[in-house]
Amino acid sequence: MPFYEYRCASCGHELEAMQKMSDAPLTDCPSCARPELVKLVSAAGFQLKGGGWYATDFKGGGKKRSEESASSDAAAAHSCSSGGCCACN
């Protein structure tokens, strides 16, 4: 379940609450008991670790290993060597 941050518009009290995404937003401030809580927008607090798809496909920012070997195989199979045709570029 995600954590949501709230701030009371009346007294300025801030709090975090763990809620389901389907739960209604909190309204009553636990500090002053007024219905003035406003949900804040904050950055997500998670980090991906391990060897999943994000590490192999996006982490390095370069080409995948299979794409690099396929492009070098295609260049080796072409015998023009002039660099002027579409296959050489």
RASULQUI-V570219 format. One record per helix or strand of 3 or more residues. SS is the DSSP state (2 for helix, 1 for strand). FROM is the first residue (numbers start at 1). TO is the last residue. If there is no record, write none. Layout:
BEGIN
ss:SS from:FROM to:TO
ss:SS from:FROM to:TO
END
This chain:
BEGIN
ss:1 from:2 to:8
ss:1 from:14 to:19
ss:1 from:37 to:39
ss:2 from:53 to:57
ss:2 from:65 to:77
ss:2 from:86 to:88
END
